[in-house]
Amino acid sequence: MHADFVLPGIAAIEAEMVALRRRIHANPELGFQEVATSNLVATCLRAWGYQVTRGLGGTGVVGTLSNGDGPALGLRADMDALPIQESTGLPHASRVEGVMHACGHDGHTAMLLAAARYLAETRSFRGTLHLIFQPAEEGLGGARKMMEDGLFERFPCDAVFATHNVPGYPAGSFGFVSGACMASADTVTIKVLGKGGHGAMPHKTVDPVVVAASIVLALQSVVARNVDPQEVAVVTVGSFHSGTVNNVIPAEAELTLSVRAMTPAIRDLLEQRITELAQAQAASFGARLEIDYRRLYPPLINHPAATALARQVALDWVGEELVHEMPPITASEDFAFMLERCPGSYVTIGNGPGEGGCQLHNPGYDFNDDCLALGASYWVKLTERFLAPESVLEGAPSTWSQGSAHNAATV
């Protein structure tokens, strides 16, 4: 598929990289348990001449290759699988009960390894390349853990990029969005503390079910009446638990919420209004409240200059037919932590429709191997453009980080 665009050096190793991808797929590992996967990654990188550092984020791997003076570029791939029972029936299906690569991280890892091998052989760049193989992207904050272990202090980057496959878009097409790209993800637990009693004597109780129900209804006004209609926000009550029998009013009720926003300002507003509304509803019934508000992933905000370069690389290479603008989505990605610290961009690659193209996090999903060589070739093209002599670029990458401690400030 789109074979004319695949670099000859990548095409020559495509079969090996497909086999490697399927090997990873058949042996999936959950977040922070990617021991065999990180062993495989480290072994490949060492064999190709990279300096390999292990242990960041527990099972994270960084491969470094320098070729003269120049900027430093980071490319990131995620390695973890999901707790899902695979139903594809493919020959390379998961051999681990209840665990599968249902998000394509096996493909992301294989694409970056293919590019790593090509770049080690050609040395067709000037500067330093840091390949970041990250554990635990799926809700466990592996990117943050790698950074806590000194990722950017030990491996400083002028920019960092990541890619993710997207089912439903043409296989091998590339998507870009400048600015807010993906939402923050916060989890809220609201515990209502009432006064239990007999179901036939509600006047002697403080019914937490009624209080919690009132909170659920009140929360529906947050997005509808507190958030600017031109902004994006999500407040979802995902669970409501209280009581065990029909004739007993319980003493407690518990709600859990998923809260998402595309900007830090709206994220702050949601926390304020959810907390205020819940407390006010509880007080109106004479109940007490315990709120556990946990900020998990920040919004993923692509740096405009880095995104413009990433898009131009694709346009110059494959043309407009395979390049599209991606709409922002309310899913979340912990690559956002890296973009808070370093300029960069999150690029998507179409996984195609039909067989192998069902939705992510689905037991029938499989990464489309037709995208592997094209994705690896894109990493090579981006590296060669970014780590070219500075005179070739319009604007030095080293200036991107100036004044961008938080990209949201420029969006």
Protein Blocks (a to p, Z undefined) as FASTA:
>chain_A
ZZlmpcfklmmmmmmmmmmmmmmmmmccdehilmmlmmmmmmmmmmnopacdehihhjac
cddddedjdddddddddfbdcddddfklpakbcfbehiacfeopmmmmmmmmmmmmmmmm
nopagddddddddehklonommmmmmmnopmmmmccfbdcdddddehiaehiacddehjf
bdcddddddddddddddfklmmlpccfklmmmmmmmmmmmmmmmmgcfkbccddddfbdc
edjbfkbccfbdcdddddddfbfklmmmmmmmmmmmmmmmmmmnopacddddddfbdcdd
ddfklmmmmmmmmmmmnommlgccddddfbdcfklmmmmmpgcddddddebeaehiaceh
iakbccdfklmmmmmmmmmmmmmmmmgcfklpgcifklmmgoplblklmZZ
